[in-house]
Amino acid sequence: MNKNDYMKTLAYNLRRLPKKDFDQAIDYYEEYFADAGSENEQKAIEDLGSPESAAKELIMNLAVKNVEEPPKTVKHSFKAIWIGILGICAAPIALPIALCLILIIASLIFSLLCILGGLLLTAICIAAAAIVGIIGGFILLFTSFANGLATLGFSFLCAGIGILSTCGIFFLCKWLLQKIVQLLGKITKGGRRNEASN
């Protein structure tokens, strides 16, 4: 294995890191090889260990650094969470923990969508019940004008609340799904960009 093969394998193993951390890591290893010189290339490779183990160690060190120095912005928090997930996956017990983590995230998303679905169903039921109330209100107008008018007013209020709630929850679900897709897309795109640059 030469320096180019080492760096290519290392970059592949670090491709899921955020761009800034990826660039810093690659720069560090490039400088390490530059300082060692071409005549000591094999010694430098032996000192660094395999590119896979070097990548795992670097990812775990980044995860530990994020725990010691918490991120200050929301954007950096998401990056820190992602590095933490990568750090967990880099650990020797990665597969079971990664699987559990994925299942927990999927469960949270499913639970949130179930809650929103329940609210949407409730809003639809309120709007549907308002239709029955409007029909009943018109019938009551002929027997008791005041009761019929009150029933009509309340039914129209329920219809408005039901329709507005249905539209609001529908758009909230759509927005939430778009944000989840964007987040997953950015994560995937970041990894592909780093992989393509190698």
C-alpha positions as CSV (number, residue, x, y, z in Angstrom):
1,M,0.0,0.0,0.0
2,N,1.3,3.4,-0.9
3,K,0.4,6.9,0.2
4,N,-2.2,7.4,-2.5
5,D,-4.0,4.1,-1.8
6,Y,-3.9,4.9,1.9
7,M,-5.4,8.3,1.5
8,K,-8.1,7.0,-0.9
9,T,-9.2,4.3,1.6
10,L,-9.0,6.8,4.5
11,A,-11.1,9.4,2.6
12,Y,-13.7,6.7,1.7
13,N,-14.0,5.7,5.4
14,L,-14.3,9.4,6.4
15,R,-16.8,10.3,3.6
16,R,-19.8,10.6,6.0
17,L,-18.1,13.3,8.1
18,P,-19.3,16.9,7.8
19,K,-17.2,18.7,5.1
20,K,-15.2,20.8,7.5
21,D,-14.2,17.9,9.7
22,F,-13.5,15.8,6.6
23,D,-11.2,18.5,5.1
24,Q,-9.4,19.0,8.4
25,A,-8.8,15.2,8.7
26,I,-7.5,14.8,5.2
27,D,-5.2,17.9,5.5
28,Y,-3.8,16.4,8.8
29,Y,-2.9,13.1,7.1
30,E,-1.5,14.8,4.0
31,E,0.7,17.0,6.2
32,Y,1.8,13.8,8.2
33,F,2.9,12.1,4.9
34,A,4.5,15.4,3.7
35,D,6.6,15.6,6.9
36,A,7.6,12.0,6.7
37,G,8.8,12.4,3.1
38,S,8.5,9.9,0.3
39,E,11.5,7.9,1.6
40,N,9.7,7.2,4.9
41,E,6.2,6.6,3.4
42,Q,6.0,2.9,4.4
43,K,7.1,3.8,8.0
44,A,4.5,6.5,8.2
45,I,1.8,4.0,7.1
46,E,3.0,1.5,9.7
47,D,2.9,4.2,12.4
48,L,-0.6,5.3,11.4
49,G,-2.0,1.8,11.2
50,S,-4.6,0.7,8.7
51,P,-6.7,3.5,7.1
52,E,-9.9,1.8,8.4
53,S,-8.7,1.9,12.0
54,A,-7.3,5.4,11.6
55,A,-10.7,6.6,10.3
56,K,-12.5,4.9,13.2
57,E,-10.2,6.4,15.8
58,L,-10.6,9.9,14.2
59,I,-14.4,9.6,14.2
60,M,-14.5,8.5,17.8
61,N,-12.1,11.3,18.8
62,L,-14.4,13.8,17.1
63,A,-17.4,12.4,18.9
64,V,-15.6,12.6,22.3
65,K,-14.6,16.2,21.4
66,N,-18.2,17.1,20.8
67,V,-19.2,15.8,24.2
68,E,-16.4,17.8,25.9
69,E,-17.1,21.0,23.9
70,P,-20.9,21.1,23.2
71,P,-21.8,22.9,20.0
72,K,-23.2,26.4,20.3
73,T,-25.6,26.5,17.3
74,V,-28.4,24.3,16.1
75,K,-26.6,23.6,12.9
76,H,-23.5,22.4,14.8
77,S,-25.7,20.4,17.1
78,F,-27.1,18.4,14.2
79,K,-23.5,17.9,12.9
80,A,-22.5,16.8,16.4
81,I,-25.4,14.3,16.6
82,W,-24.3,12.9,13.2
83,I,-20.7,12.6,14.3
84,G,-21.9,10.9,17.5
85,I,-23.9,8.4,15.4
86,L,-20.8,7.8,13.2
87,G,-18.7,7.4,16.4
88,I,-21.2,4.7,17.7
89,C,-21.0,2.9,14.3
90,A,-17.2,3.0,14.5
91,A,-17.1,1.3,17.8
92,P,-16.6,-2.5,17.9
93,I,-20.2,-3.0,19.1
94,A,-21.5,-0.8,16.3
95,L,-23.9,-3.1,14.5
96,P,-26.3,-3.8,17.3
97,I,-26.2,-0.3,18.6
98,A,-26.6,1.2,15.2
99,L,-29.6,-1.0,14.5
100,C,-31.1,0.0,17.8
101,L,-30.5,3.7,17.1
102,I,-32.1,3.4,13.7
103,L,-35.1,1.6,15.2
104,I,-35.5,4.3,17.9
105,I,-35.3,7.1,15.3
106,A,-37.8,5.3,13.0
107,S,-40.1,4.7,16.1
108,L,-40.0,8.4,17.0
109,I,-40.9,9.4,13.4
110,F,-43.6,6.8,13.2
111,S,-45.0,8.0,16.6
112,L,-45.0,11.6,15.5
113,L,-46.8,10.7,12.3
114,C,-49.4,8.7,14.2
115,I,-50.1,11.6,16.5
116,L,-50.5,13.9,13.5
117,G,-52.6,11.3,11.8
118,G,-54.9,11.1,14.9
119,L,-55.2,14.9,15.0
120,L,-56.0,14.9,11.3
121,L,-58.7,12.2,11.8
122,T,-60.2,14.2,14.7
123,A,-60.3,17.4,12.6
124,I,-62.1,15.5,9.7
125,C,-64.6,14.0,12.2
126,I,-65.4,17.5,13.6
127,A,-65.9,18.8,10.1
128,A,-68.1,15.8,9.2
129,A,-70.1,16.1,12.4
130,A,-70.7,19.8,11.6
131,I,-72.5,18.7,8.4
132,V,-74.9,16.6,10.4
133,G,-75.3,19.6,12.8
134,I,-76.1,22.0,9.9
135,I,-78.8,19.6,8.6
136,G,-80.2,19.2,12.1
137,G,-80.1,23.0,12.5
138,F,-82.1,23.6,9.4
139,I,-84.7,21.1,10.6
140,L,-84.8,22.7,14.0
141,L,-85.5,26.1,12.5
142,F,-89.1,25.0,11.7
143,T,-89.8,23.7,15.2
144,S,-87.7,26.1,17.4
145,F,-86.2,29.0,15.6
146,A,-83.8,29.9,18.5
147,N,-82.5,26.4,18.9
148,G,-82.2,25.9,15.2
149,L,-80.2,29.2,14.9
150,A,-77.9,28.2,17.8
151,T,-77.4,24.8,16.3
152,L,-76.6,26.2,12.9
153,G,-74.1,28.7,14.4
154,F,-72.3,26.1,16.4
155,S,-72.3,23.7,13.5
156,F,-70.8,26.3,11.2
157,L,-68.2,27.1,13.9
158,C,-67.3,23.4,14.1
159,A,-67.1,23.1,10.3
160,G,-64.7,26.1,10.2
161,I,-62.5,24.7,13.0
162,G,-62.6,21.2,11.3
163,I,-61.6,22.5,7.9
164,L,-58.9,24.8,9.1
165,S,-57.5,22.1,11.4
166,T,-57.5,19.6,8.6
167,C,-55.7,21.9,6.3
168,G,-53.2,23.0,9.0
169,I,-52.4,19.4,10.0
170,F,-52.1,18.4,6.4
171,F,-49.6,21.2,5.7
172,L,-47.7,20.4,9.0
173,C,-47.4,16.7,8.0
174,K,-46.1,17.8,4.5
175,W,-43.6,20.2,6.0
176,L,-42.4,17.7,8.5
177,L,-41.9,15.0,5.9
178,Q,-40.0,17.5,3.7
179,K,-37.7,18.4,6.6
180,I,-37.0,14.8,7.3
181,V,-36.2,14.1,3.6
182,Q,-34.0,17.2,3.5
183,L,-32.1,16.1,6.5
184,L,-31.5,12.6,5.2
185,G,-30.7,14.1,1.7
186,K,-28.1,16.4,3.2
187,I,-26.5,13.6,5.1
188,T,-26.4,11.4,2.0
189,K,-25.3,14.3,-0.3
190,G,-22.5,15.1,2.1
191,G,-21.2,11.6,2.0
192,R,-21.5,11.4,-1.8
193,R,-19.7,14.8,-2.3
194,N,-16.8,13.6,-0.2
195,E,-16.7,10.3,-2.0
196,A,-16.9,12.0,-5.5
197,S,-14.0,14.4,-4.6
198,N,-11.8,11.3,-3.9
